[in-house]
Amino acid sequence: MMVQPEGDEKLISLTINEVGNDKNQLSKVYYDDALTIPADTCVPTFGYLFKAGKTYGFSVILESQAKRKRGIQPASRVYGVSFSLRENNGQLEANTL
């Protein structure tokens, strides 16, 4: 997933899950140590193991501390995508749902 942070927005939450398998989920929440995600760069997946033939949900929340401190709403933006993976010539290929 790629995002376009605006201003001081940083990643405060990330969730990756395999649809139908609650045991295969990665969730990270950041407070004071939010991650800077450069524009036009993929959001890190922290070693999450994706497999062909599976369907996934991937969501992130970007938040601006400057907007939050000034009471500007919305101070956060949510990005999400659902996709399935298949193997194509030895490479994983994503198809959005």
ChimeraX attribute file (.defattr): number of C-alpha atoms within 10 A of each C-alpha:
attribute: neighborCount
match mode: 1-to-1
recipient: residues
	/A:1	14
	/A:2	13
	/A:3	17
	/A:4	12
	/A:5	18
	/A:6	13
	/A:7	11
	/A:8	12
	/A:9	22
	/A:10	21
	/A:11	25
	/A:12	20
	/A:13	18
	/A:14	21
	/A:15	16
	/A:16	21
	/A:17	20
	/A:18	21
	/A:19	15
	/A:20	10
	/A:21	11
	/A:22	9
	/A:23	8
	/A:24	14
	/A:25	16
	/A:26	17
	/A:27	12
	/A:28	12
	/A:29	14
	/A:30	12
	/A:31	9
	/A:32	7
	/A:33	10
	/A:34	16
	/A:35	17
	/A:36	14
	/A:37	18
	/A:38	14
	/A:39	12
	/A:40	11
	/A:41	11
	/A:42	11
	/A:43	17
	/A:44	12
	/A:45	14
	/A:46	8
	/A:47	7
	/A:48	12
	/A:49	10
	/A:50	17
	/A:51	14
	/A:52	14
	/A:53	10
	/A:54	14
	/A:55	21
	/A:56	22
	/A:57	17
	/A:58	19
	/A:59	16
	/A:60	22
	/A:61	17
	/A:62	25
	/A:63	23
	/A:64	21
	/A:65	18
	/A:66	13
	/A:67	16
	/A:68	13
	/A:69	9
	/A:70	9
	/A:71	10
	/A:72	12
	/A:73	9
	/A:74	10
	/A:75	16
	/A:76	17
	/A:77	14
	/A:78	13
	/A:79	13
	/A:80	13
	/A:81	13
	/A:82	17
	/A:83	16
	/A:84	20
	/A:85	18
	/A:86	16
	/A:87	12
	/A:88	10
	/A:89	7
	/A:90	7
	/A:91	10
	/A:92	14
	/A:93	13
	/A:94	16
	/A:95	10
	/A:96	11
	/A:97	10
